[in-house]
Amino acid sequence: MKKLVVISAVWCPSCLVMSKYLKKIKENFNIEIEKLDYDFDEEEVKKYNVDKKLPALILLEDEKEIKRITGEKDYNEIEEFIKED
């Protein structure tokens, strides 16, 4: 099963904007979404080798990274990112 790891931070305005799109993604796709905070989940975030360009969306399949995107995206861009393989 696919899983979307979302790494964001409270100080990131783009992360706030995208949170509403992620709710819609979860409703429209059979995908698990795991949210990590850049500052509070440091150990988990380190595993994904993410810099401060947030949000970072990392698509996993069987716990292996398939691809990632960073920065503010609109709903359609996130949807395409999840659909294309």
Residue pairs with C-beta under 8 A, 6 or more apart in sequence:
1 30
1 31
1 32
1 61
1 62
2 31
2 32
2 59
2 60
2 61
2 66
2 82
3 31
3 32
3 33
3 34
3 59
3 60
3 61
3 63
4 22
4 25
4 31
4 32
4 33
4 34
4 57
4 58
4 59
4 60
4 82
5 33
5 34
5 36
5 48
5 56
5 57
5 58
5 59
5 60
6 22
6 33
6 34
6 35
6 36
6 55
6 56
6 57
6 58
7 36
7 37
7 38
7 45
7 48
7 50
7 54
7 55
7 56
7 57
7 58
8 15
8 18
8 19
8 35
8 36
8 37
8 38
8 54
8 55
8 56
9 15
9 37
9 38
9 39
9 54
10 37
10 39
12 38
12 54
12 55
14 54
14 55
14 71
14 72
15 54
15 55
17 72
18 55
18 72
18 73
18 78
21 73
21 74
21 75
21 78
22 33
22 78
24 75
25 31
25 33
25 75
25 78
25 79
25 82
26 33
28 79
29 82
31 82
36 44
36 45
37 45
38 45
38 50
38 52
38 54
48 56
48 58
48 65
50 56
50 70
53 70
53 71
54 70
54 71
55 70
55 71
55 72
56 68
56 69
56 70
57 68
57 69
57 70
57 73
57 78
57 81
58 65
58 67
58 68
59 65
59 66
59 67
59 68
59 81
59 82
60 66
66 85
67 81
69 77
69 78
69 81
73 81
